[in-house]
Amino acid sequence: MRVKCIILLIFIGLPWALHAKGKAKIKVDTTPNPIDGVLTGTVELNYYNINTDDPVNTLYVNPTIDYSAFNGWDVQLASYNVAVVGGGAQNYQADTYINISKTIPLPKNFLVTIGSQNGLAFDGNSKNLHNVDYELLAYQPSKVFNLHAGAFWANKALTTTTDYMGFTGGFAIEALPNFLTFTGDYFSGSNNLSGAMVNTWFRVLARTQVYFGVGVPETNSGNEFYGTVGFSVSNH
């Protein structure tokens, strides 16, 4: 019965990919797993409907491998916006990034995370370095609740507008222990990174989770709404 409910909710979530004019969003993960020694593989599908004179349905896949090493270090290898159906919804497609971060525990359930995500994007005969640096302060009184906020800096090659420093924040709430979790993240500005993401996660097996959600564009960013379905498997 639990699995049937999850499948139903996933299909209910797909229509959240609304019609819009614009482009797909570049992603950056600023919330590493706080547990040491965890290897996680994630596959996420993003659906876009580009509402132009010639509408295009686009399905992107985002495969990610993340290793939460010891002493707060986290290394992630991710490819974003790999076209499966359609395409052309993003300035940059099928680009791969390395995201390295360090999390430092502070007194009274606070943590500081400092990280950097970098990758090369090929545009014709040229190569552009995409760079995002971020620093966040997180409040985590228990494993079921996390609230984080901080600043990020992205270079012009990634934003396609100008070098930009902005605000990012988010949350994670485990509403039902070991089963149901809500997560959300927001990036300020009017560029490729700007917007919000909200996901609902279900743990279907001891080490496997599925999730669905929606991406919401920031005003004047040129990004658009998209629907998300994904699954994640870890060794913990």
KOLVO-425981 format. One record per residue (C-alpha): residue number from 1; residue in one letter; x, y, z. Coordinates in pm, 1 decimal. Example, Ala and Ser with C-alpha at 12.3 -4.5 7.8 and 13.67 -1.06 7.14 Angstrom:
2
+-----+----+----------+----------+----------+
:   i : aa :       px :       py :       pz :
+-----+----+----------+----------+----------+
:   1 :  a :   1230.0 :   -450.0 :    780.0 :
:   2 :  s :   1367.0 :   -106.0 :    714.0 :
+-----+----+----------+----------+----------+
REM end
This chain:
236
+-----+----+----------+----------+----------+
:   i : aa :       px :       py :       pz :
+-----+----+----------+----------+----------+
:   1 :  m :      0.0 :      0.0 :      0.0 :
:   2 :  r :    284.4 :    238.6 :     86.2 :
:   3 :  v :    450.8 :    180.3 :   -254.0 :
:   4 :  k :    121.4 :    237.3 :   -438.8 :
:   5 :  c :     78.1 :    572.4 :   -262.8 :
:   6 :  i :    429.8 :    678.1 :   -360.8 :
:   7 :  i :    371.6 :    592.0 :   -728.2 :
:   8 :  l :     42.5 :    784.8 :   -726.5 :
:   9 :  l :    204.9 :   1091.5 :   -571.1 :
:  10 :  i :    487.6 :   1085.6 :   -826.6 :
:  11 :  f :    242.9 :   1100.5 :  -1115.8 :
:  12 :  i :     45.9 :   1372.3 :   -941.4 :
:  13 :  g :    368.2 :   1570.6 :   -912.7 :
:  14 :  l :    452.6 :   1559.6 :  -1284.4 :
:  15 :  p :    197.3 :   1825.2 :  -1392.3 :
:  16 :  w :    385.3 :   2076.1 :  -1173.3 :
:  17 :  a :    609.4 :   2118.4 :  -1480.5 :
:  18 :  l :    416.7 :   2419.1 :  -1605.0 :
:  19 :  h :    428.7 :   2586.1 :  -1945.5 :
:  20 :  a :    671.6 :   2876.3 :  -1956.7 :
:  21 :  k :    907.8 :   3074.2 :  -2174.5 :
:  22 :  g :   1274.0 :   3051.9 :  -2083.0 :
:  23 :  k :   1544.0 :   2799.4 :  -2009.0 :
:  24 :  a :   1638.2 :   2519.7 :  -1773.1 :
:  25 :  k :   1817.4 :   2586.8 :  -1446.5 :
:  26 :  i :   2182.6 :   2515.9 :  -1367.7 :
:  27 :  k :   2209.5 :   2325.8 :  -1037.7 :
:  28 :  v :   2444.9 :   2331.9 :   -740.8 :
:  29 :  d :   2420.1 :   2109.5 :   -430.6 :
:  30 :  t :   2509.1 :   2305.6 :   -115.9 :
:  31 :  t :   2388.2 :   2044.9 :    137.7 :
:  32 :  p :   2636.5 :   1756.3 :    180.4 :
:  33 :  n :   2543.5 :   1443.4 :    372.3 :
:  34 :  p :   2652.6 :   1497.9 :    736.5 :
:  35 :  i :   2723.6 :   1127.1 :    795.9 :
:  36 :  d :   3081.0 :   1010.4 :    734.1 :
:  37 :  g :   3164.9 :    728.5 :    494.9 :
:  38 :  v :   2844.9 :    736.9 :    286.7 :
:  39 :  l :   2849.7 :    674.3 :    -90.0 :
:  40 :  t :   2532.5 :    784.0 :   -270.2 :
:  41 :  g :   2422.1 :    752.4 :   -632.1 :
:  42 :  t :   2130.4 :    963.8 :   -755.3 :
:  43 :  v :   1947.2 :    984.9 :  -1088.1 :
:  44 :  e :   1707.1 :   1274.8 :  -1135.6 :
:  45 :  l :   1475.5 :   1347.1 :  -1429.3 :
:  46 :  n :   1362.2 :   1704.1 :  -1506.1 :
:  47 :  y :   1072.6 :   1772.3 :  -1742.5 :
:  48 :  y :   1031.6 :   2105.2 :  -1925.3 :
:  49 :  n :    768.8 :   2224.3 :  -2169.3 :
:  50 :  i :    912.4 :   2515.2 :  -2366.7 :
:  51 :  n :    617.9 :   2736.1 :  -2464.6 :
:  52 :  t :    743.4 :   2897.7 :  -2785.1 :
:  53 :  d :    613.1 :   2923.4 :  -3141.1 :
:  54 :  d :    721.7 :   2562.1 :  -3178.7 :
:  55 :  p :    667.1 :   2403.4 :  -2833.5 :
:  56 :  v :    930.4 :   2149.4 :  -2728.3 :
:  57 :  n :    894.8 :   1886.6 :  -2458.0 :
:  58 :  t :   1236.7 :   1831.6 :  -2302.0 :
:  59 :  l :   1344.5 :   1563.1 :  -2056.1 :
:  60 :  y :   1682.8 :   1602.1 :  -1888.0 :
:  61 :  v :   1861.5 :   1348.5 :  -1667.8 :
:  62 :  n :   2102.4 :   1451.7 :  -1388.6 :
:  63 :  p :   2321.8 :   1162.7 :  -1263.6 :
:  64 :  t :   2519.4 :   1228.0 :   -943.3 :
:  65 :  i :   2772.7 :   1034.8 :   -736.3 :
:  66 :  d :   2846.3 :   1171.3 :   -389.2 :
:  67 :  y :   3091.9 :   1051.8 :   -125.6 :
:  68 :  s :   3073.5 :   1193.3 :    224.9 :
:  69 :  a :   3427.2 :   1131.4 :    341.1 :
:  70 :  f :   3555.0 :   1165.4 :    696.5 :
:  71 :  n :   3613.5 :   1480.9 :    901.4 :
:  72 :  g :   3340.9 :   1674.1 :    718.9 :
:  73 :  w :   3477.0 :   1644.6 :    364.3 :
:  74 :  d :   3234.8 :   1573.2 :     80.6 :
:  75 :  v :   3311.3 :   1510.9 :   -288.7 :
:  76 :  q :   3044.5 :   1503.7 :   -556.9 :
:  77 :  l :   3062.7 :   1431.3 :   -930.5 :
:  78 :  a :   2751.2 :   1543.7 :  -1118.9 :
:  79 :  s :   2636.0 :   1584.9 :  -1479.1 :
:  80 :  y :   2346.7 :   1826.4 :  -1527.0 :
:  81 :  n :   2092.5 :   1870.4 :  -1806.7 :
:  82 :  v :   2181.2 :   1563.8 :  -2013.3 :
:  83 :  a :   1911.1 :   1560.0 :  -2283.4 :
:  84 :  v :   1709.2 :   1237.9 :  -2309.2 :
:  85 :  v :   1410.8 :   1374.4 :  -2503.6 :
:  86 :  g :   1406.6 :   1704.3 :  -2690.1 :
:  87 :  g :   1673.3 :   1953.0 :  -2585.0 :
:  88 :  g :   1768.0 :   2315.7 :  -2625.9 :
:  89 :  a :   1606.9 :   2425.5 :  -2299.1 :
:  90 :  q :   1943.4 :   2519.8 :  -2147.8 :
:  91 :  n :   2237.9 :   2732.3 :  -2256.9 :
:  92 :  y :   2467.9 :   2454.5 :  -2136.9 :
:  93 :  q :   2378.7 :   2086.1 :  -2162.0 :
:  94 :  a :   2549.0 :   1766.8 :  -2043.2 :
:  95 :  d :   2818.1 :   1948.9 :  -1846.3 :
:  96 :  t :   2998.2 :   1773.2 :  -1561.1 :
:  97 :  y :   3096.6 :   1935.7 :  -1231.7 :
:  98 :  i :   3308.4 :   1846.8 :   -928.9 :
:  99 :  n :   3167.8 :   1979.8 :   -602.0 :
: 100 :  i :   3401.3 :   1970.7 :   -298.1 :
: 101 :  s :   3293.0 :   2093.3 :     44.8 :
: 102 :  k :   3405.4 :   2092.7 :    406.7 :
: 103 :  t :   3158.5 :   2098.6 :    698.0 :
: 104 :  i :   3276.5 :   2218.4 :   1039.6 :
: 105 :  p :   3064.3 :   2154.6 :   1351.3 :
: 106 :  l :   3007.0 :   2446.9 :   1586.7 :
: 107 :  p :   2859.1 :   2459.9 :   1940.0 :
: 108 :  k :   2484.0 :   2449.6 :   2001.1 :
: 109 :  n :   2389.0 :   2239.2 :   1693.5 :
: 110 :  f :   2532.7 :   2476.7 :   1432.6 :
: 111 :  l :   2751.4 :   2381.4 :   1136.7 :
: 112 :  v :   2945.4 :   2579.1 :    875.6 :
: 113 :  t :   2984.6 :   2444.3 :    520.6 :
: 114 :  i :   3235.1 :   2590.4 :    275.1 :
: 115 :  g :   3237.6 :   2454.8 :    -79.0 :
: 116 :  s :   3312.8 :   2504.8 :   -445.7 :
: 117 :  q :   3158.4 :   2355.3 :   -761.1 :
: 118 :  n :   3360.0 :   2370.4 :  -1084.3 :
: 119 :  g :   3337.5 :   2231.4 :  -1436.2 :
: 120 :  l :   3427.7 :   2297.2 :  -1797.8 :
: 121 :  a :   3155.0 :   2385.9 :  -2047.4 :
: 122 :  f :   3230.1 :   2349.0 :  -2418.0 :
: 123 :  d :   3075.8 :   2623.3 :  -2631.4 :
: 124 :  g :   3169.7 :   2568.9 :  -2994.1 :
: 125 :  n :   3549.3 :   2575.9 :  -3012.7 :
: 126 :  s :   3591.3 :   2748.2 :  -2676.1 :
: 127 :  k :   3602.9 :   2618.2 :  -2319.0 :
: 128 :  n :   3451.2 :   2805.9 :  -2025.4 :
: 129 :  l :   3521.1 :   2738.1 :  -1658.7 :
: 130 :  h :   3199.2 :   2732.8 :  -1455.6 :
: 131 :  n :   3262.1 :   2822.1 :  -1092.1 :
: 132 :  v :   3033.7 :   2852.3 :   -788.5 :
: 133 :  d :   3169.0 :   2910.2 :   -436.5 :
: 134 :  y :   2942.1 :   2899.5 :   -132.7 :
: 135 :  e :   2946.4 :   2931.8 :    245.3 :
: 136 :  l :   2649.6 :   2837.8 :    464.7 :
: 137 :  l :   2555.6 :   2832.7 :    829.6 :
: 138 :  a :   2326.1 :   2544.3 :    921.7 :
: 139 :  y :   2119.0 :   2482.2 :   1234.3 :
: 140 :  q :   2059.4 :   2111.4 :   1294.4 :
: 141 :  p :   1922.5 :   2035.4 :   1640.8 :
: 142 :  s :   1845.0 :   1676.9 :   1535.3 :
: 143 :  k :   1875.6 :   1447.6 :   1234.2 :
: 144 :  v :   1513.6 :   1523.6 :   1139.1 :
: 145 :  f :   1549.6 :   1901.4 :   1098.5 :
: 146 :  n :   1796.0 :   2125.5 :    916.2 :
: 147 :  l :   1776.9 :   2496.7 :    838.1 :
: 148 :  h :   2059.0 :   2657.1 :    639.5 :
: 149 :  a :   2142.2 :   2995.0 :    485.8 :
: 150 :  g :   2444.8 :   3169.9 :    341.9 :
: 151 :  a :   2606.8 :   3334.8 :     42.7 :
: 152 :  f :   2726.2 :   3212.0 :   -295.0 :
: 153 :  w :   2939.6 :   3356.1 :   -573.6 :
: 154 :  a :   2909.2 :   3247.5 :   -937.7 :
: 155 :  n :   3122.7 :   3358.3 :  -1230.3 :
: 156 :  k :   2993.1 :   3514.4 :  -1550.7 :
: 157 :  a :   3059.0 :   3202.9 :  -1759.5 :
: 158 :  l :   2799.3 :   3016.3 :  -1552.9 :
: 159 :  t :   2541.4 :   3289.9 :  -1495.4 :
: 160 :  t :   2571.0 :   3420.5 :  -1858.0 :
: 161 :  t :   2504.4 :   3770.5 :  -1718.7 :
: 162 :  t :   2783.1 :   3888.0 :  -1487.2 :
: 163 :  d :   2987.4 :   3770.7 :  -1188.5 :
: 164 :  y :   2726.5 :   3747.0 :   -914.0 :
: 165 :  m :   2719.1 :   3721.7 :   -535.1 :
: 166 :  g :   2386.0 :   3628.0 :   -383.9 :
: 167 :  f :   2189.9 :   3458.9 :   -106.2 :
: 168 :  t :   2098.7 :   3093.6 :    -71.8 :
: 169 :  g :   1891.6 :   2917.8 :    192.2 :
: 170 :  g :   1689.9 :   2605.0 :    250.1 :
: 171 :  f :   1550.5 :   2340.4 :    482.2 :
: 172 :  a :   1508.9 :   1966.8 :    536.0 :
: 173 :  i :   1230.5 :   1822.7 :    752.4 :
: 174 :  e :   1187.5 :   1450.4 :    818.4 :
: 175 :  a :    812.0 :   1449.7 :    877.8 :
: 176 :  l :    786.9 :   1072.5 :    925.3 :
: 177 :  p :   1103.5 :    908.0 :   1061.4 :
: 178 :  n :   1281.8 :    690.4 :    803.1 :
: 179 :  f :   1003.3 :    741.7 :    548.2 :
: 180 :  l :    892.9 :   1095.9 :    451.4 :
: 181 :  t :   1118.2 :   1403.0 :    414.6 :
: 182 :  f :   1060.6 :   1750.2 :    267.5 :
: 183 :  t :   1351.3 :   1955.0 :    131.3 :
: 184 :  g :   1379.5 :   2298.6 :    -25.0 :
: 185 :  d :   1653.1 :   2529.4 :   -153.6 :
: 186 :  y :   1657.0 :   2883.0 :   -294.4 :
: 187 :  f :   1915.8 :   3084.1 :   -491.3 :
: 188 :  s :   1867.8 :   3458.8 :   -536.2 :
: 189 :  g :   1930.4 :   3668.4 :   -846.4 :
: 190 :  s :   1826.3 :   3679.2 :  -1210.6 :
: 191 :  n :   2056.1 :   3429.1 :  -1379.2 :
: 192 :  n :   2108.9 :   3060.0 :  -1460.8 :
: 193 :  l :   2127.4 :   2961.2 :  -1091.4 :
: 194 :  s :   1832.4 :   3163.2 :   -962.5 :
: 195 :  g :   1517.1 :   3000.2 :   -833.2 :
: 196 :  a :   1379.7 :   2752.6 :   -581.3 :
: 197 :  m :   1351.1 :   2374.5 :   -563.1 :
: 198 :  v :   1112.6 :   2179.4 :   -338.7 :
: 199 :  n :   1114.5 :   1798.6 :   -318.9 :
: 200 :  t :    925.6 :   1528.5 :   -132.2 :
: 201 :  w :   1133.5 :   1219.9 :    -47.0 :
: 202 :  f :   1011.2 :    868.0 :     34.8 :
: 203 :  r :   1233.3 :    591.7 :    172.1 :
: 204 :  v :   1109.5 :    277.7 :     -6.0 :
: 205 :  l :   1389.6 :     48.1 :    111.4 :
: 206 :  a :   1652.9 :     70.4 :    383.9 :
: 207 :  r :   1904.0 :    232.5 :    146.7 :
: 208 :  t :   1680.3 :    358.3 :   -135.1 :
: 209 :  q :   1474.7 :    676.0 :   -165.3 :
: 210 :  v :   1251.3 :    814.0 :   -440.1 :
: 211 :  y :   1141.6 :   1174.9 :   -467.7 :
: 212 :  f :    940.2 :   1418.1 :   -675.7 :
: 213 :  g :    905.1 :   1792.7 :   -676.1 :
: 214 :  v :    903.9 :   2119.4 :   -864.9 :
: 215 :  g :   1152.0 :   2386.5 :   -964.7 :
: 216 :  v :   1029.9 :   2745.8 :   -948.6 :
: 217 :  p :   1213.5 :   3020.7 :  -1142.0 :
: 218 :  e :   1314.8 :   3350.3 :   -985.3 :
: 219 :  t :   1160.0 :   3661.5 :  -1141.6 :
: 220 :  n :   1346.4 :   3786.9 :  -1451.8 :
: 221 :  s :   1593.4 :   3498.9 :  -1437.3 :
: 222 :  g :   1489.6 :   3358.7 :  -1773.7 :
: 223 :  n :   1456.2 :   3014.8 :  -1612.3 :
: 224 :  e :   1131.5 :   2821.5 :  -1610.6 :
: 225 :  f :    918.2 :   2581.6 :  -1408.6 :
: 226 :  y :   1009.5 :   2213.9 :  -1423.9 :
: 227 :  g :    894.1 :   1886.1 :  -1272.1 :
: 228 :  t :   1131.0 :   1648.2 :  -1094.5 :
: 229 :  v :   1130.8 :   1272.1 :  -1035.6 :
: 230 :  g :   1434.6 :   1087.0 :   -903.6 :
: 231 :  f :   1575.2 :    805.4 :   -695.5 :
: 232 :  s :   1877.6 :    774.8 :   -469.5 :
: 233 :  v :   2069.5 :    469.2 :   -343.7 :
: 234 :  s :   2336.5 :    473.5 :    -71.9 :
: 235 :  n :   2550.6 :    228.7 :    124.2 :
: 236 :  h :   2412.9 :    356.9 :    456.7 :
+-----+----+----------+----------+----------+
REM end
